Amino acid sequence: MTDVRLLGRLAEEISREAGEMLLAKRPARPEILATKSSPTDVVTALDRAAEELIRDRIRRARPYDAILGEEGGATGEGRVRWIVDPIDGTVNFLYGLPEWAVSVAVEVDGEVVAGVVNVVPRGEVFTAVRGGGAWLAGERLRCTVGVPLDRALIATGFGYGAGRRAVQARVLAHVLPRVRDIRRGGSAASDLCSVAAGRVDGYYERGPQYWDHAAGGLVAVEAGARIGGLAGRPPNPDLTICAAPGLFEELHDLLAPLDPERDDP
C-alpha cells in the first residue's frame, strides 16, 4: 500500500525547497518569458525554474510516478500522480505582492490524498492528508460554520480575457450586495486555504485549473469545507465554489441563475 503520509511529507519538503529558491532568486522585476491566455496572463522564468526543480526532486525520490504541471504538462504514468503549480499567483509574484504560493498535490488512483500550499512570502505552509485533517504551523484548521450568506466574507478571482471579465463583473455586481464583503487575493490555492483557516467564509471563481485547486481544495475539505462546481459537478474551470456546508449551498444557489460559466464574445 502507498503511504500517503510519506507522500505528504515529501510534498511539503519539495514545496519548501521550491519556495526558498523563489525567494532567493526573485529579482526586483522578474523576467516575463511568455504569455498564455492573454497579454496579462504571464509566465516568468522562475515559474519554469521552480517547476523543473519540483519535477527533478520528484523524479529522484519516486522515478516511476506521473507528474502534471502547469508549465510542463503531463509526463509519466502510474498509480501515483503529482499535481504541480510552481507559482500560483504569478502576477502577484511579478509585482512583489505577498499572495502567491507553491502548490503540490498527490493523487493515488485518481484521488487527491495529500496537498501542500506554501504561501511563501507569508511563511505559511498549509498541509493536508486525506482523512488526517488540515494543518498550519502545528494547529489543526477548521473552516467557519453557521455563517449565513448575508454575513459571509467571500473570496473570488478574475480571469484574463476581456469577455470573461465582463461576465465576472456582472456576477460580482449581483453577489456583492448580498454578502458581507468580497476579497480578491490573486491566488486560488491561497484563497482555498483561507477558507480552511476561517479567514474568509467562502470562495468562488471561474477559471482555476486542476493544479490551482488540487492541493488547496484538499486542505479546505479536510478543514470541513465543501468544494464543487454547479449542479453537483466537481470543481472545474467553468466554476469552483468552496465553503462550509450550508453556506456552500447558499452561495451555489446565488450563483447558478447568473450563468457564471459563460464568457462574452
C-alpha positions as a Markdown table, in Angstrom:
| # | Residue | x | y | z |
|---|---|---|---|---|
| 1 | Met | 0.0 | 0.0 | 0.0 |
| 2 | Thr | 1.1 | 3.6 | -0.7 |
| 3 | Asp | 1.9 | 5.5 | 2.5 |
| 4 | Val | 0.0 | 8.8 | 1.9 |
| 5 | Arg | 1.7 | 10.4 | 5.0 |
| 6 | Leu | 5.1 | 9.8 | 3.4 |
| 7 | Leu | 3.8 | 11.3 | 0.2 |
| 8 | Gly | 2.6 | 14.3 | 2.1 |
| 9 | Arg | 5.9 | 14.8 | 3.9 |
| 10 | Leu | 7.7 | 14.6 | 0.6 |
| 11 | Ala | 5.4 | 17.2 | -1.0 |
| 12 | Glu | 6.0 | 19.5 | 1.9 |
| 13 | Glu | 9.8 | 19.2 | 1.7 |
| 14 | Ile | 9.7 | 19.8 | -2.1 |
| 15 | Ser | 7.3 | 22.8 | -1.8 |
| 16 | Arg | 9.5 | 24.4 | 0.9 |
| 17 | Glu | 12.6 | 23.9 | -1.2 |
| 18 | Ala | 11.0 | 25.5 | -4.2 |
| 19 | Gly | 9.8 | 28.4 | -2.1 |
| 20 | Glu | 13.2 | 29.0 | -0.7 |
| 21 | Met | 14.6 | 29.0 | -4.3 |
| 22 | Leu | 12.0 | 31.5 | -5.5 |
| 23 | Leu | 12.6 | 33.9 | -2.6 |
| 24 | Ala | 16.4 | 33.7 | -3.1 |
| 25 | Lys | 16.3 | 34.3 | -6.8 |
| 26 | Arg | 13.4 | 36.6 | -7.3 |
| 27 | Pro | 14.7 | 39.9 | -8.9 |
| 28 | Ala | 13.1 | 43.3 | -8.4 |
| 29 | Arg | 11.1 | 42.6 | -11.6 |
| 30 | Pro | 11.1 | 39.0 | -12.8 |
| 31 | Glu | 11.6 | 38.3 | -16.4 |
| 32 | Ile | 8.4 | 37.6 | -18.4 |
| 33 | Leu | 9.1 | 34.7 | -20.8 |
| 34 | Ala | 5.7 | 34.3 | -22.4 |
| 35 | Thr | 2.0 | 34.9 | -22.1 |
| 36 | Lys | -0.8 | 32.4 | -22.2 |
| 37 | Ser | -4.5 | 33.2 | -22.5 |
| 38 | Ser | -3.9 | 36.9 | -22.9 |
| 39 | Pro | -1.2 | 39.6 | -22.7 |
| 40 | Thr | -1.8 | 39.9 | -19.0 |
| 41 | Asp | -1.6 | 36.2 | -18.3 |
| 42 | Val | 2.2 | 35.8 | -17.9 |
| 43 | Val | 4.8 | 33.1 | -17.4 |
| 44 | Thr | 8.1 | 34.1 | -15.7 |
| 45 | Ala | 11.5 | 32.4 | -16.0 |
| 46 | Leu | 11.1 | 31.4 | -12.3 |
| 47 | Asp | 7.8 | 29.7 | -12.9 |
| 48 | Arg | 9.6 | 27.3 | -15.2 |
| 49 | Ala | 12.7 | 27.0 | -13.0 |
| 50 | Ala | 10.6 | 26.2 | -9.9 |
| 51 | Glu | 8.6 | 23.6 | -11.8 |
| 52 | Glu | 11.8 | 22.0 | -13.1 |
| 53 | Leu | 13.2 | 21.9 | -9.5 |
| 54 | Ile | 10.0 | 20.2 | -8.3 |
| 55 | Arg | 10.0 | 17.7 | -11.1 |
| 56 | Asp | 13.6 | 16.9 | -10.5 |
| 57 | Arg | 13.1 | 16.3 | -6.8 |
| 58 | Ile | 10.0 | 14.1 | -7.5 |
| 59 | Arg | 11.9 | 12.1 | -10.1 |
| 60 | Arg | 14.8 | 11.5 | -7.8 |
| 61 | Ala | 12.6 | 10.3 | -4.9 |
| 62 | Arg | 9.9 | 8.5 | -7.0 |
| 63 | Pro | 11.1 | 7.9 | -10.5 |
| 64 | Tyr | 8.0 | 5.9 | -11.6 |
| 65 | Asp | 5.4 | 8.5 | -10.6 |
| 66 | Ala | 3.4 | 10.6 | -13.1 |
| 67 | Ile | 3.5 | 14.4 | -12.9 |
| 68 | Leu | 1.1 | 17.0 | -14.2 |
| 69 | Gly | 2.5 | 20.5 | -14.0 |
| 70 | Glu | 1.1 | 23.9 | -15.2 |
| 71 | Glu | 4.2 | 24.7 | -17.2 |
| 72 | Gly | 5.5 | 21.3 | -18.3 |
| 73 | Gly | 2.2 | 19.4 | -18.9 |
| 74 | Ala | 1.7 | 15.7 | -18.2 |
| 75 | Thr | 4.6 | 13.2 | -18.0 |
| 76 | Gly | 4.8 | 9.6 | -17.0 |
| 77 | Glu | 2.2 | 7.0 | -16.0 |
| 78 | Gly | 1.4 | 5.2 | -12.7 |
| 79 | Arg | -1.0 | 5.0 | -9.8 |
| 80 | Val | 0.7 | 8.0 | -8.1 |
| 81 | Arg | 0.5 | 11.3 | -9.9 |
| 82 | Trp | 1.8 | 14.7 | -8.7 |
| 83 | Ile | -0.1 | 17.9 | -9.5 |
| 84 | Val | 2.2 | 20.9 | -9.5 |
| 85 | Asp | 1.6 | 24.7 | -9.7 |
| 86 | Pro | 5.1 | 26.2 | -9.2 |
| 87 | Ile | 3.7 | 29.7 | -8.7 |
| 88 | Asp | 0.0 | 30.2 | -8.1 |
| 89 | Gly | -0.5 | 33.9 | -8.3 |
| 90 | Thr | 2.2 | 34.8 | -10.9 |
| 91 | Val | 1.0 | 38.4 | -11.3 |
| 92 | Asn | 1.4 | 38.9 | -7.6 |
| 93 | Phe | 4.8 | 37.4 | -7.8 |
| 94 | Leu | 5.7 | 39.7 | -10.7 |
| 95 | Tyr | 4.6 | 42.8 | -8.8 |
| 96 | Gly | 6.1 | 41.8 | -5.4 |
| 97 | Leu | 2.7 | 41.3 | -3.8 |
| 98 | Pro | 2.7 | 38.7 | -1.0 |
| 99 | Glu | -0.2 | 36.4 | -2.1 |
| 100 | Trp | 1.5 | 33.7 | -4.2 |
| 101 | Ala | 2.1 | 30.1 | -3.4 |
| 102 | Val | 3.8 | 26.9 | -4.4 |
| 103 | Ser | 1.1 | 24.2 | -4.7 |
| 104 | Val | 1.9 | 20.5 | -4.7 |
| 105 | Ala | -0.8 | 17.8 | -4.5 |
| 106 | Val | -0.5 | 14.0 | -4.8 |
| 107 | Glu | -3.1 | 11.6 | -6.3 |
| 108 | Val | -3.3 | 7.9 | -5.9 |
| 109 | Asp | -5.6 | 6.1 | -8.4 |
| 110 | Gly | -7.1 | 9.5 | -9.4 |
| 111 | Glu | -7.9 | 10.7 | -5.8 |
| 112 | Val | -6.0 | 13.5 | -4.2 |
| 113 | Val | -4.6 | 12.1 | -1.0 |
| 114 | Ala | -2.1 | 14.8 | 0.0 |
| 115 | Gly | -1.7 | 18.5 | -0.6 |
| 116 | Val | 0.6 | 21.3 | 0.4 |
| 117 | Val | 0.2 | 25.0 | -0.3 |
| 118 | Asn | 3.3 | 27.0 | 0.6 |
| 119 | Val | 2.3 | 30.7 | 0.7 |
| 120 | Val | 5.9 | 31.7 | 0.5 |
| 121 | Pro | 6.0 | 35.4 | 1.3 |
| 122 | Arg | 4.0 | 34.9 | 4.4 |
| 123 | Gly | 6.0 | 31.9 | 5.6 |
| 124 | Glu | 2.8 | 29.8 | 5.8 |
| 125 | Val | 2.8 | 26.1 | 4.8 |
| 126 | Phe | -0.7 | 24.6 | 4.7 |
| 127 | Thr | -0.8 | 20.8 | 4.6 |
| 128 | Ala | -3.4 | 18.1 | 4.4 |
| 129 | Val | -3.6 | 14.3 | 4.1 |
| 130 | Arg | -6.9 | 12.6 | 3.2 |
| 131 | Gly | -8.6 | 11.7 | 6.4 |
| 132 | Gly | -5.9 | 13.3 | 8.5 |
| 133 | Gly | -7.1 | 16.9 | 8.8 |
| 134 | Ala | -5.7 | 20.2 | 7.5 |
| 135 | Trp | -2.8 | 21.9 | 9.4 |
| 136 | Leu | -0.9 | 25.1 | 9.6 |
| 137 | Ala | 2.1 | 25.5 | 11.9 |
| 138 | Gly | 1.1 | 22.6 | 14.1 |
| 139 | Glu | -2.5 | 23.8 | 14.5 |
| 140 | Arg | -5.5 | 21.9 | 13.0 |
| 141 | Leu | -7.6 | 24.1 | 10.8 |
| 142 | Arg | -11.4 | 24.4 | 10.9 |
| 143 | Cys | -13.4 | 26.4 | 8.4 |
| 144 | Thr | -16.1 | 28.7 | 9.8 |
| 145 | Val | -19.6 | 27.1 | 10.1 |
| 146 | Gly | -23.0 | 28.5 | 10.6 |
| 147 | Val | -22.4 | 31.8 | 8.7 |
| 148 | Pro | -25.4 | 32.9 | 6.6 |
| 149 | Leu | -24.8 | 34.3 | 3.1 |
| 150 | Asp | -25.5 | 37.9 | 4.1 |
| 151 | Arg | -22.8 | 37.7 | 6.8 |
| 152 | Ala | -20.2 | 35.8 | 4.7 |
| 153 | Leu | -16.9 | 37.2 | 3.6 |
| 154 | Ile | -16.3 | 35.8 | 0.1 |
| 155 | Ala | -13.1 | 35.5 | -1.8 |
| 156 | Thr | -13.1 | 35.4 | -5.6 |
| 157 | Gly | -10.8 | 36.0 | -8.6 |
| 158 | Phe | -11.0 | 37.1 | -12.2 |
| 159 | Gly | -9.9 | 35.7 | -15.5 |
| 160 | Tyr | -7.6 | 37.4 | -18.1 |
| 161 | Gly | -9.8 | 37.6 | -21.2 |
| 162 | Ala | -12.0 | 40.7 | -21.6 |
| 163 | Gly | -15.1 | 38.6 | -22.4 |
| 164 | Arg | -14.7 | 36.6 | -19.2 |
| 165 | Arg | -14.1 | 39.6 | -17.1 |
| 166 | Ala | -17.2 | 41.3 | -18.4 |
| 167 | Val | -19.3 | 38.4 | -17.2 |
| 168 | Gln | -17.5 | 38.2 | -13.9 |
| 169 | Ala | -18.1 | 41.9 | -13.3 |
| 170 | Arg | -21.8 | 41.4 | -13.7 |
| 171 | Val | -21.8 | 38.3 | -11.5 |
| 172 | Leu | -19.9 | 40.3 | -8.9 |
| 173 | Ala | -22.3 | 43.2 | -9.0 |
| 174 | His | -25.1 | 40.8 | -8.2 |
| 175 | Val | -23.2 | 39.0 | -5.4 |
| 176 | Leu | -21.7 | 41.9 | -3.6 |
| 177 | Pro | -24.9 | 43.4 | -2.2 |
| 178 | Arg | -25.9 | 40.0 | -0.8 |
| 179 | Val | -22.8 | 39.2 | 1.2 |
| 180 | Arg | -20.7 | 40.8 | 3.9 |
| 181 | Asp | -18.0 | 41.8 | 1.5 |
| 182 | Ile | -15.7 | 40.5 | -1.2 |
| 183 | Arg | -11.9 | 39.8 | -1.1 |
| 184 | Arg | -9.7 | 39.3 | -4.1 |
| 185 | Gly | -6.3 | 37.9 | -3.2 |
| 186 | Gly | -4.9 | 36.7 | -6.6 |
| 187 | Ser | -4.1 | 33.1 | -5.8 |
| 188 | Ala | -6.8 | 30.4 | -5.9 |
| 189 | Ala | -4.7 | 28.0 | -3.8 |
| 190 | Ser | -4.2 | 30.6 | -1.1 |
| 191 | Asp | -7.9 | 31.5 | -1.2 |
| 192 | Leu | -8.9 | 27.9 | -0.6 |
| 193 | Cys | -6.5 | 27.8 | 2.4 |
| 194 | Ser | -8.1 | 31.0 | 3.7 |
| 195 | Val | -11.4 | 29.2 | 3.7 |
| 196 | Ala | -9.8 | 26.3 | 5.6 |
| 197 | Ala | -8.4 | 28.7 | 8.2 |
| 198 | Gly | -11.6 | 30.8 | 8.6 |
| 199 | Arg | -10.0 | 33.9 | 7.1 |
| 200 | Val | -12.8 | 34.0 | 4.6 |
| 201 | Asp | -16.1 | 32.2 | 4.8 |
| 202 | Gly | -16.4 | 31.1 | 1.1 |
| 203 | Tyr | -14.8 | 31.3 | -2.3 |
| 204 | Tyr | -16.0 | 31.1 | -5.9 |
| 205 | Glu | -14.2 | 31.6 | -9.2 |
| 206 | Arg | -14.4 | 30.8 | -12.9 |
| 207 | Gly | -11.1 | 29.8 | -14.4 |
| 208 | Pro | -9.0 | 27.9 | -11.9 |
| 209 | Gln | -7.4 | 24.8 | -13.4 |
| 210 | Tyr | -6.8 | 21.5 | -11.6 |
| 211 | Trp | -3.3 | 22.4 | -10.5 |
| 212 | Asp | -4.7 | 25.6 | -9.0 |
| 213 | His | -7.2 | 23.8 | -6.6 |
| 214 | Ala | -5.9 | 20.3 | -6.2 |
| 215 | Ala | -3.8 | 20.9 | -3.1 |
| 216 | Gly | -5.8 | 23.8 | -1.6 |
| 217 | Gly | -9.1 | 22.0 | -2.2 |
| 218 | Leu | -7.9 | 19.1 | -0.1 |
| 219 | Val | -6.8 | 21.5 | 2.6 |
| 220 | Ala | -10.3 | 23.1 | 2.6 |
| 221 | Val | -12.1 | 19.8 | 2.6 |
| 222 | Glu | -10.0 | 18.4 | 5.4 |
| 223 | Ala | -10.9 | 21.6 | 7.4 |
| 224 | Gly | -14.6 | 20.8 | 7.0 |
| 225 | Ala | -15.4 | 22.7 | 3.8 |
| 226 | Arg | -17.2 | 21.5 | 0.7 |
| 227 | Ile | -15.8 | 22.1 | -2.8 |
| 228 | Gly | -17.5 | 21.6 | -6.1 |
| 229 | Gly | -19.0 | 23.2 | -9.2 |
| 230 | Leu | -22.5 | 23.9 | -10.3 |
| 231 | Ala | -25.3 | 21.2 | -10.2 |
| 232 | Gly | -23.3 | 18.6 | -8.4 |
| 233 | Arg | -20.2 | 18.7 | -10.6 |
| 234 | Pro | -16.7 | 18.5 | -9.2 |
| 235 | Pro | -14.6 | 21.7 | -9.1 |
| 236 | Asn | -13.7 | 22.7 | -12.6 |
| 237 | Pro | -12.5 | 25.6 | -14.8 |
| 238 | Asp | -16.1 | 26.6 | -15.5 |
| 239 | Leu | -16.7 | 27.3 | -11.8 |
| 240 | Thr | -15.3 | 26.3 | -8.5 |
| 241 | Ile | -17.1 | 27.0 | -5.2 |
| 242 | Cys | -15.9 | 26.3 | -1.7 |
| 243 | Ala | -17.5 | 27.0 | 1.7 |
| 244 | Ala | -18.7 | 25.2 | 4.7 |
| 245 | Pro | -21.9 | 23.0 | 4.2 |
| 246 | Gly | -24.9 | 25.3 | 4.3 |
| 247 | Leu | -23.1 | 28.3 | 3.1 |
| 248 | Phe | -21.9 | 26.3 | 0.1 |
| 249 | Glu | -25.5 | 25.6 | -1.0 |
| 250 | Glu | -26.5 | 29.3 | -0.4 |
| 251 | Leu | -23.6 | 30.5 | -2.5 |
| 252 | His | -24.2 | 27.9 | -5.2 |
| 253 | Asp | -27.9 | 28.9 | -5.4 |
| 254 | Leu | -27.0 | 32.6 | -5.6 |
| 255 | Leu | -24.5 | 32.0 | -8.5 |
| 256 | Ala | -26.4 | 29.4 | -10.5 |
| 257 | Pro | -29.1 | 31.6 | -12.1 |
| 258 | Leu | -26.4 | 34.2 | -13.1 |
| 259 | Asp | -25.0 | 31.9 | -15.8 |
| 260 | Pro | -21.5 | 32.4 | -14.4 |
| 261 | Glu | -19.9 | 29.8 | -16.6 |
| 262 | Arg | -20.0 | 31.8 | -19.9 |
| 263 | Asp | -17.8 | 34.4 | -21.5 |
| 264 | Asp | -19.0 | 37.3 | -23.6 |
| 265 | Pro | -17.9 | 37.1 | -27.3 |
